[in-house]
Amino acid sequence: MKTILFCTEPYSFLILKPLADELENRGEEFIWYITPKLFDIFPYKQMMHTNSLKYLDEFKADAIFVPTDDVPYWLHGLKVHIFHSLVEDIEAYKEMMNYFDLYLTSGPHFTELFEEASQKNSSFDVIETGWSKLDTLFKIANDDNITWERNRLLAEYEVKHIVLYAPTSDLELTSATKLKDVIIKLSSRKDILFMIMFDKDMPEDIVEEYKEIDTPNILILEGDNISKNMHIADVMISDTSSLVYEFTLLDKPVLTVDTQLED
């Protein structure tokens, strides 16, 4: 079996990595497709990868796994959708409902939604598999490197607690502007370190405002390894970000501001 792991957004890396590991363990032939804009930040360069759609066409895959909402229709192989978050987005689902051959759902709720739709249109199948990104989240739970990194931060900043602030980039939903002064005030406490992780789509002017805050207890995180930083933190502050669902699975407290998320 030949497989393509199709990445056009940075969040796809952690979602697809467990599949890559399993394919590698089985000795299956697979390749990552990394869109050119992401090529320099792709973290698994030891694995076979390409940024050429022409090469993918010649690869003649049996299956293509995709966490985003589209993939070139002309590529050879079964188009398999893996959801990019645990948040329900009915409007987005409607747009992509008939685009893929197979939908791998994260749980019963999503399975029911897609199976109901598949009964009206038999052009796709639905299998409930769970969500692969959670494999990454729980696999690293007892990683000694994460424990070492947490202890290093506690010692370096001379704090007792670490707060992860991860606002959404959607300007209609983000808490980044309204919470800035609150975070400045809280970060003045000597026992708290604020780790701030912005989505790549967060407006640059907002990011720059936070970078200009003159306090030693604010750390602006670089990169996309949110799973690692979730384990490092004691608590998360967010808003209407899908990361809220992931963090609660670690049995840690989350504070949401004006969230539009439901159960």
C-alpha positions as CSV (number, residue, x, y, z in Angstrom):
1,M,0.0,0.0,0.0
2,K,1.3,3.5,-0.9
3,T,0.2,6.4,1.1
4,I,0.4,10.2,1.0
5,L,0.2,12.4,4.1
6,F,-1.1,15.7,2.7
7,C,-0.1,18.9,4.6
8,T,-1.1,22.4,3.7
9,E,-1.3,23.8,7.3
10,P,1.1,23.5,10.2
11,Y,-1.5,21.9,12.4
12,S,-1.5,18.9,10.1
13,F,2.0,17.8,11.3
14,L,0.8,16.6,14.7
15,I,-2.4,15.1,13.3
16,L,-0.6,13.0,10.7
17,K,2.5,12.0,12.7
18,P,0.9,9.0,14.4
19,L,-0.1,7.7,11.0
20,A,3.4,8.1,9.7
21,D,4.8,6.2,12.7
22,E,2.4,3.4,12.2
23,L,3.1,3.2,8.5
24,E,6.8,3.2,9.2
25,N,6.4,0.4,11.8
26,R,4.5,-1.7,9.2
27,G,7.1,-1.1,6.5
28,E,4.6,0.5,4.2
29,E,5.6,3.0,1.5
30,F,4.5,6.5,2.3
31,I,5.5,10.1,1.6
32,W,4.6,13.5,3.2
33,Y,3.4,16.2,0.9
34,I,4.4,19.6,2.4
35,T,3.2,22.7,0.6
36,P,6.1,25.0,-0.3
37,K,5.2,27.6,2.3
38,L,5.6,25.1,5.1
39,F,8.7,23.3,3.7
40,D,11.2,25.0,6.0
41,I,9.3,24.3,9.2
42,F,8.4,20.7,8.5
43,P,9.7,18.9,11.6
44,Y,10.1,15.3,10.3
45,K,12.7,15.8,7.6
46,Q,14.2,12.4,8.2
47,M,11.0,11.0,6.6
48,M,10.4,10.9,2.9
49,H,8.8,14.2,1.9
50,T,8.2,16.4,-1.2
51,N,6.7,19.7,-2.1
52,S,6.0,18.6,-5.7
53,L,2.5,17.8,-6.8
54,K,3.9,16.4,-10.0
55,Y,5.9,13.9,-8.0
56,L,2.7,13.0,-6.0
57,D,0.9,12.3,-9.3
58,E,3.7,10.0,-10.4
59,F,3.7,8.3,-6.9
60,K,0.3,6.7,-7.7
61,A,-0.8,6.4,-4.1
62,D,-3.5,4.0,-2.9
63,A,-4.7,6.5,-0.2
64,I,-4.2,10.1,0.7
65,F,-4.9,11.3,4.3
66,V,-5.9,14.9,4.6
67,P,-6.7,17.0,7.7
68,T,-7.7,20.1,5.8
69,D,-10.8,20.5,3.6
70,D,-9.5,19.8,0.1
71,V,-6.9,17.9,-1.9
72,P,-6.3,17.9,-5.7
73,Y,-9.0,15.7,-7.1
74,W,-6.8,14.4,-9.9
75,L,-4.3,12.8,-7.6
76,H,-4.4,9.0,-7.7
77,G,-5.7,7.3,-4.5
78,L,-8.6,7.1,-2.1
79,K,-9.2,10.6,-0.5
80,V,-9.4,10.1,3.3
81,H,-10.4,13.0,5.5
82,I,-9.1,13.3,9.1
83,F,-10.7,16.1,11.0
84,H,-8.4,19.0,12.0
85,S,-10.0,19.5,15.4
86,L,-12.6,18.3,17.9
87,V,-14.9,21.2,17.2
88,E,-18.2,20.7,15.3
89,D,-18.4,23.0,12.3
90,I,-21.7,22.2,10.4
91,E,-21.2,24.7,7.7
92,A,-17.7,23.5,6.8
93,Y,-19.0,19.9,6.9
94,K,-21.7,20.7,4.4
95,E,-19.1,22.2,2.0
96,M,-16.8,19.2,2.1
97,M,-19.4,16.4,2.6
98,N,-19.1,14.9,-0.8
99,Y,-15.5,15.8,-1.5
100,F,-13.8,12.8,0.1
101,D,-14.2,9.1,-0.3
102,L,-13.8,8.2,3.4
103,Y,-14.3,10.2,6.6
104,L,-12.5,9.1,9.7
105,T,-14.6,10.4,12.6
106,S,-13.3,11.1,16.1
107,G,-16.3,9.9,18.0
108,P,-20.0,8.9,18.0
109,H,-21.4,12.4,17.6
110,F,-19.5,13.1,14.4
111,T,-20.1,9.5,13.2
112,E,-23.8,10.0,13.5
113,L,-23.7,13.3,11.5
114,F,-21.8,11.8,8.6
115,E,-23.5,8.5,8.5
116,E,-26.9,10.3,8.3
117,A,-25.5,12.3,5.4
118,S,-24.0,9.2,3.7
119,Q,-27.4,7.5,3.7
120,K,-28.7,10.4,1.5
121,N,-25.6,10.2,-0.7
122,S,-23.7,6.9,-1.0
123,S,-20.6,8.5,-2.6
124,F,-18.6,8.2,0.6
125,D,-18.1,6.0,3.6
126,V,-17.7,6.7,7.3
127,I,-15.5,4.9,9.9
128,E,-15.2,5.9,13.5
129,T,-11.5,5.7,14.4
130,G,-10.9,8.3,17.1
131,W,-8.6,11.3,16.3
132,S,-5.0,10.7,15.6
133,K,-3.6,13.9,17.1
134,L,-4.7,12.6,20.5
135,D,-2.2,9.7,20.1
136,T,0.5,12.4,20.0
137,L,-1.0,14.2,23.0
138,F,-1.1,11.2,25.3
139,K,2.0,9.4,23.9
140,I,4.3,12.3,25.3
141,A,2.5,12.5,28.6
142,N,5.4,10.8,30.5
143,D,8.2,12.2,28.3
144,D,11.2,12.9,30.5
145,N,12.2,15.8,28.1
146,I,8.9,17.6,28.8
147,T,9.4,17.2,32.5
148,W,12.9,18.5,32.2
149,E,11.7,21.5,30.1
150,R,9.0,22.3,32.7
151,N,11.5,22.2,35.5
152,R,13.9,24.3,33.6
153,L,11.3,27.0,33.0
154,L,10.2,27.0,36.7
155,A,13.8,27.4,37.8
156,E,14.8,29.9,35.1
157,Y,11.9,32.2,35.7
158,E,11.7,31.5,39.5
159,V,8.0,30.7,39.4
160,K,5.7,28.1,40.9
161,H,3.0,28.0,38.2
162,I,2.9,28.1,34.4
163,V,-0.1,29.4,32.4
164,L,-0.6,28.7,28.7
165,Y,-2.5,31.4,26.9
166,A,-3.7,30.3,23.5
167,P,-6.2,32.6,21.9
168,T,-7.9,32.0,18.6
169,S,-6.9,34.2,15.6
170,D,-10.5,34.9,14.5
171,L,-10.9,38.7,15.2
172,E,-14.6,38.3,16.0
173,L,-13.8,35.7,18.7
174,T,-10.3,36.3,20.0
175,S,-9.6,37.4,23.5
176,A,-6.1,38.7,22.6
177,T,-7.0,42.4,22.6
178,K,-9.4,42.5,25.6
179,L,-7.1,40.3,27.8
180,K,-3.8,42.1,27.1
181,D,-4.0,44.4,30.2
182,V,-5.2,41.6,32.4
183,I,-2.3,39.4,31.4
184,I,0.1,42.3,32.0
185,K,-1.3,42.7,35.5
186,L,-1.2,38.9,36.3
187,S,2.3,38.5,34.9
188,S,3.5,41.1,37.4
189,R,3.1,38.3,40.0
190,K,6.4,36.8,40.6
191,D,5.1,33.2,40.9
192,I,3.5,32.9,37.5
193,L,5.0,32.4,34.0
194,F,2.7,33.1,31.0
195,M,3.5,31.1,27.9
196,I,1.7,32.7,25.0
197,M,1.1,30.7,21.8
198,F,-0.4,32.6,18.9
199,D,-2.1,30.9,15.9
200,K,-0.1,31.5,12.7
201,D,-3.1,33.5,11.4
202,M,-3.1,36.0,14.3
203,P,-2.7,39.5,13.0
204,E,0.9,40.6,13.2
205,D,0.1,43.9,15.0
206,I,-1.5,42.0,17.9
207,V,1.5,39.7,18.1
208,E,3.9,42.7,18.1
209,E,1.9,44.4,20.9
210,Y,2.5,41.3,23.1
211,K,6.2,41.1,22.2
212,E,6.6,44.7,23.3
213,I,5.3,44.0,26.8
214,D,8.2,44.8,29.2
215,T,7.9,42.0,31.8
216,P,10.2,39.0,32.3
217,N,7.3,36.6,33.1
218,I,5.8,36.5,29.6
219,L,7.2,34.0,27.1
220,I,6.1,34.1,23.5
221,L,6.3,30.6,22.1
222,E,7.6,29.9,18.6
223,G,6.7,26.8,16.5
224,D,3.7,24.6,16.5
225,N,4.2,21.9,19.1
226,I,1.2,22.9,21.2
227,S,0.9,19.3,22.6
228,K,4.2,19.6,24.4
229,N,3.3,23.0,25.9
230,M,-0.1,21.7,27.1
231,H,1.8,19.2,29.2
232,I,4.1,21.8,30.5
233,A,1.3,24.2,31.6
234,D,-0.7,23.9,34.8
235,V,-3.7,25.8,33.4
236,M,-4.9,27.2,30.1
237,I,-6.6,30.5,29.2
238,S,-8.3,30.6,25.9
239,D,-11.6,31.6,24.2
240,T,-13.3,30.0,21.2
241,S,-10.3,27.8,20.3
242,S,-10.5,24.1,19.6
243,L,-7.4,23.7,21.8
244,V,-9.8,24.0,24.8
245,Y,-11.2,20.5,24.1
246,E,-7.7,19.0,23.8
247,F,-6.4,20.6,27.1
248,T,-9.4,19.4,29.1
249,L,-8.6,15.8,28.1
250,L,-5.5,16.2,30.2
251,D,-7.7,16.7,33.3
252,K,-6.4,20.3,33.8
253,P,-8.4,23.5,34.3
254,V,-9.2,25.8,31.5
255,L,-10.5,29.4,31.7
256,T,-12.4,30.5,28.6
257,V,-13.3,34.1,27.8
258,D,-16.6,34.8,25.9
259,T,-16.4,31.4,24.4
260,Q,-18.8,30.3,21.6
261,L,-17.9,26.6,22.2
262,E,-20.6,24.3,23.3
263,D,-20.4,20.9,25.1
